[in-house]
Amino acid sequence: MAGKPGVYKQTGIQKVAIFLLNAGEDYASKVFKNLSNDEIKRVATAMSKFEQISPEVLNAVTEEFNSIFENDDQLFVGGEHFVKNVVNNTLDSSRANEIVKNIEEKKRSRPFVWSRDVDPHTFAGHIEGEHPQTVAMILANLPTDIAAEILMVISDEKKGDIALRIAQLGTVSEDILRDVDDTLRDELKNMGTSGGKAGGIDALVEIINNVDKASEDVIIETIEEDHEEMATDIRQRMFTFEDILNVDDRGMREILKKVESSQLTLALKTASEEMKQKIFTNLSSRVAEILMEDLELMGPVKLSEVEEAQRGIVNAARELEADGAITLGGKGRGKEDVLV
């Protein structure tokens, strides 16, 4: 199993971007000459988003490209400046201008991009006093994993109402989103975007897929009280660990490549026998034997830790689907920290 710390969260395009940023402008320029316009746009946009890359991620990515890179310091890459140089040195001026413009437009369209640098507890504490509709609008426009962290921190009596508002949220006007984005950025970061994405059930499902089970239960139960059909719809759209059973064997092997042994062992603690068998049959006999032994020797663990490991595998599967590497099957998932 090839999982590396922090790397299973990177998409294929992001890994290419990291590798090229590390390789340098000359090498990246040569690679760009062999890519289509669409491929250049996708890779260049990903490159422009990086300002620094941790040594752990860098090492793991370069290992995937059959190389070893060791550095104890953070690598500051200046992604946007780097990629503009590469594009301008590689392509004719009209093509270069088109791609640079496309990159700038995509960066400009990402609301709350600065939110990754803010502690979720600080963010949640700052916005929880706002009107629930405002909080819903903010969460719907945050990166999904950040929104999930913040929603978990928000008090139980509020998170259900906020989740319902996310599901019912329409497209937010550009002016309103700009005002909220600018205000929060100044207040939280001291540090611009176009119109925000719509909320809706799909946006809420993306967030719920990343929260813990306790928060999920509160959200679904609150919505179900007055909107039973909506709660049913949300459950049907959600993708869970057990839903990985619907992935074909080739897809399952791709998922397992991105998962660390310790994470997989923990995730299987409460898995069905059918799920365990599905995974064992897609591992080498030796690896499967070790995994079974580890499961037998594992003592009691917190259910929350098992669920976190399972969410990590689900996220890896969904990232592979987003990259077009696999196809996920049907969806549907249906309190305390107990030992299992």
C-alpha positions in Angstrom: 0.0 0.0 0.0 1.6 3.2 -1.2 0.0 5.7 1.1 2.3 8.5 2.2 1.6 11.0 5.1 -0.6 13.8 3.8 -0.3 12.8 0.1 -3.4 10.7 -0.2 -5.2 14.1 0.0 -3.5 15.4 -3.2 -5.2 14.9 -6.5 -3.3 13.6 -9.5 -3.2 17.1 -11.0 -1.9 18.5 -7.8 0.9 15.9 -7.7 1.9 16.8 -11.2 2.0 20.5 -10.2 4.1 19.8 -7.1 6.6 17.7 -9.1 7.0 20.4 -11.8 7.4 23.2 -9.3 10.2 21.2 -7.7 11.7 20.3 -11.0 12.3 24.0 -12.0 11.2 26.3 -14.8 13.4 24.9 -17.5 12.1 21.3 -16.9 8.5 22.5 -16.5 8.8 24.4 -19.8 9.9 21.3 -21.6 7.0 19.3 -20.2 4.5 22.0 -21.1 5.6 21.8 -24.8 4.3 18.3 -24.9 0.9 19.1 -23.3 -2.4 20.2 -24.9 -3.9 23.6 -24.1 -6.4 22.0 -21.8 -3.7 20.0 -20.0 -1.6 23.1 -19.6 -4.5 25.1 -18.1 -5.3 22.4 -15.6 -1.7 21.8 -14.5 -0.8 25.5 -14.5 -3.9 26.4 -12.4 -2.9 23.8 -9.8 0.7 25.1 -9.8 -0.4 28.7 -9.3 -2.3 27.8 -6.1 0.8 26.6 -4.2 2.8 29.0 -2.1 4.6 26.4 0.0 4.9 22.6 0.0 5.8 20.6 3.1 8.8 18.4 2.9 6.7 15.3 3.7 4.4 16.0 0.7 7.2 16.9 -1.6 9.2 13.7 -0.7 6.2 11.5 -1.2 5.3 13.0 -4.5 8.8 12.8 -5.9 9.0 9.2 -4.7 5.9 8.5 -6.9 7.9 9.9 -9.8 10.8 7.5 -8.9 13.0 10.1 -7.4 14.0 11.0 -3.8 14.1 14.6 -2.5 15.1 15.4 1.1 14.8 18.8 2.7 14.2 19.7 6.3 12.8 23.1 5.5 9.5 24.3 3.9 9.9 24.8 0.2 8.5 28.2 -0.8 7.7 28.0 -4.5 5.8 31.2 -5.4 3.5 29.2 -7.6 1.8 31.9 -9.5 5.0 33.8 -10.5 6.7 30.5 -11.4 3.9 29.3 -13.7 3.6 32.6 -15.5 7.3 32.5 -16.3 7.0 28.9 -17.5 3.9 29.7 -19.7 5.5 32.8 -21.2 8.8 31.0 -22.0 7.1 28.0 -23.5 4.2 29.3 -25.6 3.6 32.0 -28.2 2.3 35.3 -26.7 -1.4 34.8 -27.7 -1.5 31.2 -26.2 0.4 32.4 -23.1 -1.9 35.4 -22.5 -5.0 33.2 -22.8 -3.7 30.6 -20.3 -2.5 33.3 -17.8 -5.9 35.0 -18.1 -7.6 31.7 -17.5 -5.5 31.0 -14.4 -6.2 34.5 -13.0 -10.0 34.1 -13.6 -10.0 30.7 -11.9 -8.1 32.0 -8.9 -10.4 35.0 -8.7 -13.4 32.8 -8.7 -12.3 30.9 -5.5 -14.1 32.4 -2.5 -12.5 32.3 1.0 -9.3 30.8 -0.4 -7.6 32.3 2.7 -9.7 30.2 5.1 -7.2 27.3 5.1 -4.8 29.5 7.1 -7.4 30.1 9.9 -7.9 27.8 12.8 -11.4 26.2 12.4 -12.2 26.9 16.1 -11.3 30.6 15.7 -13.4 30.7 12.4 -16.4 29.0 14.0 -16.3 31.2 17.1 -16.2 34.3 14.9 -19.1 33.5 12.7 -21.4 31.5 15.1 -22.9 34.7 16.4 -24.0 35.7 12.9 -27.4 35.0 11.5 -27.7 31.3 10.5 -28.4 32.3 6.9 -25.1 34.2 6.8 -23.3 31.2 8.3 -24.9 28.9 5.8 -23.8 31.1 2.9 -20.2 31.2 4.2 -20.0 27.4 4.8 -21.4 26.7 1.4 -18.6 28.7 -0.2 -15.7 27.4 1.9 -13.6 24.4 0.8 -15.6 21.3 1.8 -13.1 20.0 4.3 -12.8 23.4 6.1 -16.6 23.8 6.1 -17.0 20.4 7.7 -14.4 21.2 10.5 -16.2 24.4 11.3 -19.7 22.8 11.3 -18.4 20.2 13.8 -17.3 22.9 16.1 -20.6 24.9 16.0 -22.9 24.0 18.8 -25.4 21.2 18.3 -28.5 23.5 18.8 -27.3 25.6 15.8 -25.7 23.1 13.4 -28.9 21.5 12.3 -30.6 24.8 11.4 -27.5 25.9 9.6 -27.3 22.7 7.6 -30.9 23.0 6.6 -30.2 26.5 5.3 -27.3 25.3 3.3 -29.5 22.7 1.6 -32.1 25.4 0.8 -29.5 28.1 -0.3 -29.6 29.4 -3.8 -26.9 31.2 -5.7 -25.4 34.1 -3.7 -24.9 37.4 -5.5 -21.4 38.5 -6.3 -21.6 41.8 -4.4 -22.9 40.1 -1.2 -20.2 37.4 -1.3 -17.5 39.9 -2.0 -18.5 42.0 1.0 -18.6 39.0 3.4 -15.4 37.6 2.0 -13.5 40.9 2.4 -14.9 41.6 5.8 -14.1 38.1 7.2 -10.6 38.2 5.6 -9.8 41.5 7.2 -11.2 40.4 10.6 -9.7 36.9 10.7 -6.6 37.1 8.6 -5.7 40.8 8.2 -4.8 39.8 5.0 -11.7 38.7 -3.9 -13.8 36.6 -5.6 -16.6 36.5 -8.2 -20.1 35.2 -7.5 -20.2 32.3 -5.0 -21.4 28.8 -5.8 -24.9 27.9 -4.9 -25.7 26.0 -1.8 -28.3 23.2 -2.0 -28.5 19.6 -1.0 -25.4 18.6 -3.0 -23.3 21.3 -1.2 -24.6 20.1 2.2 -23.9 16.4 1.4 -20.3 17.3 0.5 -19.9 18.9 3.9 -21.7 16.1 5.8 -19.5 13.5 4.2 -16.6 15.2 6.0 -18.1 15.7 9.5 -18.0 13.2 12.4 -20.8 10.8 13.0 -22.2 12.7 16.0 -22.5 15.9 13.9 -24.0 14.0 11.0 -26.7 12.5 13.3 -27.6 16.0 14.7 -27.8 17.5 11.3 -29.9 14.7 9.7 -32.2 14.4 12.7 -32.8 18.2 12.8 -33.7 18.3 9.1 -35.9 15.2 9.4 -38.1 16.8 12.0 -39.7 19.2 9.5 -38.3 18.0 6.1 -38.5 14.2 6.1 -38.2 13.9 2.3 -35.1 16.2 2.3 -33.5 14.1 5.0 -34.2 10.9 2.9 -32.7 12.6 -0.2 -29.6 13.6 1.7 -29.1 10.0 3.0 -29.5 8.6 -0.5 -26.8 11.0 -1.9 -24.2 10.4 0.8 -21.3 8.1 0.1 -20.1 6.0 2.9 -17.3 3.5 3.7 -19.6 0.5 3.1 -20.6 2.0 -0.3 -17.1 1.2 -1.5 -18.4 -2.4 -1.8 -19.9 -1.1 -5.1 -16.5 -0.3 -6.6 -15.1 -2.8 -9.0 -11.9 -4.7 -8.2 -9.7 -2.5 -10.3 -11.1 0.6 -8.6 -10.7 -1.0 -5.2 -7.0 -1.7 -5.9 -6.5 2.0 -6.9 -8.1 3.1 -3.6 -5.9 0.7 -1.6 -2.8 2.2 -3.2 -3.6 5.5 -1.6 -4.3 4.1 1.9 -1.8 3.4 4.7 -1.8 0.0 6.4 -2.5 1.5 9.8 -5.4 3.5 8.4 -6.9 0.5 6.7 -6.6 -1.7 9.7 -8.4 0.9 11.9 -11.1 1.4 9.3 -11.9 -2.4 9.1 -12.5 -2.6 12.9 -16.2 -2.2 12.4 -16.5 -3.1 8.8 -18.9 -5.8 7.6 -17.5 -9.3 6.7 -18.4 -8.6 3.1 -16.3 -5.4 3.1 -13.4 -7.2 4.7 -13.5 -9.9 2.2 -13.7 -7.4 -0.7 -10.5 -5.7 0.6 -8.6 -8.9 1.4 -9.2 -10.3 -2.1 -7.7 -7.1 -3.7 -4.5 -7.4 -1.7 -1.6 -9.7 -2.1 -1.9 -12.9 0.0 0.9 -11.8 2.2 -0.4 -8.3 2.8 -3.9 -9.7 3.4 -2.5 -12.1 5.9 -0.7 -9.3 7.8 -3.8 -7.2 7.8 -5.9 -10.0 9.3 -3.3 -10.6 12.0 -3.2 -6.9 12.8 -7.0 -6.9 13.1 -7.0 -9.9 15.5 -4.4 -8.3 17.7 -6.0 -4.9 17.8 -7.5 -4.0 21.2 -10.4 -1.7 21.9 -10.3 1.6 20.0 -12.5 4.7 20.0 -15.3 4.6 17.5 -14.5 8.2 16.5 -11.0 7.0 15.4 -12.5 4.2 13.3 -14.9 6.6 11.7 -12.1 9.1 11.0 -10.1 6.4 9.3 -13.1 5.3 7.2 -13.7 9.0 6.2 -10.1 9.2 5.0 -10.6 6.2 2.8 -13.9 7.5 1.5 -12.2 10.9 0.7 -9.4 9.1 -1.2 -12.0 7.2 -3.2 -13.9 10.4 -4.1 -10.7 12.1 -5.1 -9.9 9.2 -7.4 -13.4 9.5 -8.9 -12.8 13.3 -9.4 -9.6 12.5 -11.3 -11.5 10.0 -13.5 -9.4 7.1 -12.2 -12.4 5.1 -10.8 -16.2 5.1 -10.8 -18.0 4.9 -7.4 -21.1 2.9 -7.1 -24.4 3.6 -5.4 -24.7 5.9 -2.4 -26.5 5.7 1.0 -25.5 5.8 4.7 -27.9 5.6 6.8 -22.7 8.9 19.7 -21.0 9.0 22.0 -17.3 8.0 21.9 -17.6 4.2 22.6 -15.1 1.5 22.5 -15.5 -1.1 19.7 
